[in-house]
Amino acid sequence: MAPRPLVAGNWKMNGLRADAAEVRALATLLTDDLACDVLICPPATLLTTILDAAKGSAIAVGGQDCHAKVSGAHTGDISAAMIKDLGCSHVIVGHSERRTDHGESDALVRTKAEAAVAAGLVAIVCVGETEAERDGGKTLDVVGRQVLGSVPDAATPATVIVAYEPVWAIGTGRTPTEAEVAEVHGFIRAELSQRFAAAGAEFRLLYGGSVKPSNAKSLMAVANVDGALVGGASLKAVDFSGIINAYN
């Protein structure tokens, strides 16, 4: 049986308290018989606000990053335990913007994922290649290395989700072909199945990178795509619900 899909919104460094209105609006647009799970990951400053806005709805809330340590002298950082304590269920780790802007390595991403799981959160581990790596024919090498190095050895389908986001498609309007998405997702599935045996087939694999209502249905229908990690299109209720409805 295929994993239940998840459509997750990554607000990145966007949003003020007034934008909680979009979450309340989204809740009114969702049907009672959703065919997928829904998640919003706002900036840390909005976690409590969005949790309040989503209360009583089918919308879960998660963080965008966490520190590898539970606590300590790490000014400006937030631990997985703190995110869990607020009432969140998920946290994104290893997003390409963290890897690029903050120099995060596979090893660091793995420790963050381990910290998330230890705190009781589901870790969404991001992987993906740059344009130069894609053009150089290194996509599978890069993604394979990231999956091996970033996904914890103790990962289970209940505690870890893998999101494939080709860096060159994030916010650019460029989208891989369905065949390209299928190749990478099939490769990730095979890597997880080799490493985790039968459980490998049960991990949720999300696609991210210029997902919008106009292409969501075709992308979500690709083999081994179990949902989406959505950037800009998750900021507006109408757009995000259009992607969620790809499963209805």
C-alpha positions as CSV (number, residue, x, y, z in Angstrom):
1,M,0.0,0.0,0.0
2,A,1.3,3.4,-0.9
3,P,2.1,5.8,1.9
4,R,-0.6,8.4,2.7
5,P,0.4,11.6,0.9
6,L,1.5,14.8,2.7
7,V,1.3,18.3,1.3
8,A,3.6,20.5,3.3
9,G,4.1,24.3,3.0
10,N,7.4,25.9,3.8
11,W,6.9,29.6,4.3
12,K,10.6,30.2,4.6
13,M,11.4,33.8,5.8
14,N,8.0,35.1,5.0
15,G,5.0,36.0,7.1
16,L,3.8,38.3,9.8
17,R,1.1,37.7,12.4
18,A,-1.6,39.1,10.1
19,D,-0.8,36.2,7.7
20,A,-2.4,33.8,10.1
21,A,-5.6,34.8,8.3
22,E,-4.4,32.7,5.3
23,V,-4.3,29.6,7.6
24,R,-7.8,30.3,8.9
25,A,-8.9,30.7,5.3
26,L,-7.2,27.5,4.2
27,A,-9.0,25.6,7.0
28,T,-12.3,26.7,5.5
29,L,-11.3,25.4,2.1
30,L,-10.4,21.9,3.2
31,T,-12.9,19.2,2.9
32,D,-13.7,16.7,5.7
33,D,-12.5,13.8,3.7
34,L,-9.0,14.9,2.8
35,A,-7.0,12.3,0.8
36,C,-3.7,13.7,2.1
37,D,-2.2,15.2,5.3
38,V,-1.6,18.9,5.4
39,L,1.3,20.7,7.1
40,I,2.5,24.3,7.3
41,C,6.0,25.2,8.4
42,P,6.1,29.0,9.2
43,P,9.1,31.0,10.6
44,A,9.8,30.3,14.2
45,T,8.3,33.7,15.2
46,L,4.9,32.6,13.9
47,L,4.8,29.0,15.3
48,T,2.5,29.8,18.2
49,T,0.3,32.1,16.1
50,I,-0.1,29.5,13.3
51,L,-0.7,26.8,15.8
52,D,-3.6,28.9,17.2
53,A,-4.9,29.6,13.8
54,A,-4.9,25.9,12.8
55,K,-6.5,24.7,16.0
56,G,-9.4,22.4,15.4
57,S,-8.5,21.9,11.7
58,A,-6.7,19.2,9.7
59,I,-3.6,21.5,9.4
60,A,-0.5,20.4,11.3
61,V,2.3,22.8,12.1
62,G,6.0,22.3,12.0
63,G,9.4,24.1,12.2
64,Q,11.8,25.0,9.4
65,D,15.0,23.9,11.2
66,C,16.3,22.8,14.6
67,H,19.6,22.7,16.4
68,A,21.3,19.3,16.9
69,K,21.5,19.9,20.7
70,V,18.6,19.8,23.2
71,S,19.7,23.0,24.9
72,G,22.8,25.1,25.6
73,A,24.8,28.2,24.6
74,H,23.6,28.5,21.0
75,T,22.3,32.0,20.7
76,G,19.6,32.4,18.0
77,D,19.0,28.7,17.6
78,I,15.9,26.6,18.5
79,S,16.0,23.0,19.6
80,A,13.7,20.3,18.5
81,A,12.4,19.9,22.0
82,M,11.3,23.6,22.0
83,I,9.4,23.1,18.7
84,K,7.8,20.0,20.1
85,D,6.9,21.8,23.3
86,L,4.9,24.4,21.4
87,G,2.7,21.6,20.0
88,C,4.3,21.1,16.6
89,S,4.6,17.7,14.9
90,H,7.3,18.1,12.2
91,V,10.5,19.9,11.4
92,I,12.3,20.4,8.2
93,V,16.1,19.7,8.2
94,G,18.7,20.0,5.5
95,H,16.8,22.3,3.2
96,S,19.1,23.4,0.3
97,E,18.9,27.0,1.6
98,R,20.3,25.8,4.9
99,R,22.9,23.8,3.2
100,T,24.0,26.7,1.0
101,D,23.5,29.7,3.3
102,H,24.8,28.1,6.5
103,G,27.2,25.4,5.1
104,E,25.3,22.5,6.6
105,S,26.8,19.1,5.8
106,D,25.1,15.8,5.5
107,A,26.5,14.8,8.9
108,L,25.0,17.9,10.6
109,V,21.7,17.3,8.9
110,R,21.7,13.7,10.2
111,T,22.3,14.9,13.8
112,K,19.5,17.4,13.4
113,A,17.2,14.7,12.1
114,E,18.2,12.4,15.0
115,A,17.5,15.3,17.5
116,A,14.1,15.8,15.9
117,V,13.1,12.2,16.2
118,A,14.4,12.0,19.8
119,A,12.1,15.0,20.6
120,G,9.1,13.3,19.1
121,L,9.0,15.2,15.9
122,V,8.8,13.8,12.3
123,A,11.9,15.0,10.5
124,I,11.5,16.1,6.8
125,V,15.0,15.5,5.4
126,C,15.7,17.5,2.2
127,V,18.0,16.4,-0.6
128,G,18.6,17.8,-4.1
129,E,21.2,18.7,-6.6
130,T,22.3,22.1,-8.0
131,E,22.0,23.1,-11.6
132,A,25.7,22.5,-12.2
133,E,25.4,19.1,-10.7
134,R,22.3,18.3,-12.8
135,D,24.0,19.5,-16.0
136,G,27.1,17.5,-15.1
137,G,25.2,14.3,-14.9
138,K,25.8,14.0,-11.1
139,T,22.2,14.1,-9.9
140,L,22.0,10.5,-8.6
141,D,25.5,10.6,-7.2
142,V,24.6,13.8,-5.2
143,V,21.2,12.7,-4.1
144,G,22.5,9.2,-3.2
145,R,25.2,10.7,-1.0
146,Q,22.8,13.0,0.7
147,V,20.3,10.3,1.4
148,L,23.0,8.0,2.8
149,G,24.6,10.8,4.9
150,S,21.5,12.7,6.1
151,V,18.9,10.0,6.9
152,P,19.5,8.5,10.3
153,D,20.2,4.7,10.6
154,A,17.3,4.4,13.0
155,A,14.9,6.1,10.7
156,T,11.5,4.6,10.2
157,P,8.6,5.6,7.9
158,A,6.8,7.0,11.0
159,T,9.7,9.3,12.0
160,V,11.4,10.4,8.8
161,I,10.2,11.8,5.5
162,V,12.5,12.5,2.6
163,A,11.9,15.5,0.3
164,Y,13.6,15.8,-3.1
165,E,14.0,19.4,-4.1
166,P,16.2,20.0,-7.1
167,V,17.9,23.3,-6.1
168,W,17.7,24.7,-9.7
169,A,13.9,24.4,-9.6
170,I,13.2,26.2,-6.2
171,G,11.6,29.5,-6.8
172,T,12.8,29.7,-10.4
173,G,9.7,28.6,-12.2
174,R,11.6,25.8,-13.8
175,T,10.3,22.3,-13.1
176,P,11.8,19.0,-13.9
177,T,10.0,16.8,-16.3
178,E,7.8,14.1,-14.9
179,A,10.3,11.5,-16.2
180,E,13.2,13.3,-14.3
181,V,11.2,13.4,-11.1
182,A,10.3,9.7,-11.5
183,E,13.9,8.8,-12.0
184,V,15.1,10.5,-8.8
185,H,12.2,9.4,-6.7
186,G,12.6,5.8,-7.9
187,F,16.3,6.0,-7.1
188,I,15.6,7.3,-3.6
189,R,13.0,4.5,-3.1
190,A,15.6,1.9,-4.2
191,E,18.2,3.4,-1.8
192,L,15.8,3.3,1.1
193,S,14.7,-0.2,0.3
194,Q,18.2,-1.4,0.1
195,R,19.0,0.2,3.5
196,F,15.8,-0.4,5.4
197,A,14.5,-3.6,3.6
198,A,10.7,-3.8,3.4
199,A,10.2,-0.5,5.3
200,G,11.9,1.3,2.5
201,A,8.6,1.1,0.5
202,E,6.7,2.9,3.3
203,F,8.7,6.1,3.6
204,R,7.0,9.2,2.3
205,L,8.9,10.9,-0.5
206,L,7.9,14.5,-1.2
207,Y,8.7,16.5,-4.3
208,G,9.5,20.2,-4.0
209,G,10.5,22.8,-6.5
210,S,8.1,25.3,-8.2
211,V,5.0,23.2,-7.3
212,K,1.8,25.2,-8.1
213,P,-1.9,24.4,-8.7
214,S,-1.4,24.1,-12.4
215,N,1.2,21.3,-12.2
216,A,0.4,19.7,-8.9
217,K,-1.9,17.0,-10.2
218,S,0.6,15.7,-12.8
219,L,3.6,15.9,-10.4
220,M,1.7,14.1,-7.6
221,A,0.7,11.3,-10.0
222,V,4.4,10.4,-10.6
223,A,5.4,7.0,-9.2
224,N,7.0,7.2,-5.8
225,V,5.9,10.8,-5.2
226,D,3.9,10.8,-2.0
227,G,3.2,14.5,-1.7
228,A,4.8,17.9,-2.0
229,L,7.0,20.3,-0.1
230,V,5.7,23.7,-1.4
231,G,7.4,27.1,-1.1
232,G,5.8,30.3,-2.4
233,A,2.5,28.7,-3.4
234,S,1.8,27.8,0.2
235,L,1.6,31.4,1.4
236,K,-1.9,32.0,0.0
237,A,-4.8,29.8,1.0
238,V,-6.3,29.6,-2.5
239,D,-3.0,28.5,-4.1
240,F,-2.1,26.0,-1.4
241,S,-5.6,24.5,-1.4
242,G,-5.3,24.1,-5.2
243,I,-2.3,21.9,-4.7
244,I,-3.9,20.0,-1.8
245,N,-6.9,19.3,-4.1
246,A,-4.7,17.5,-6.5
247,Y,-5.5,14.5,-4.3
248,N,-9.3,15.0,-4.3
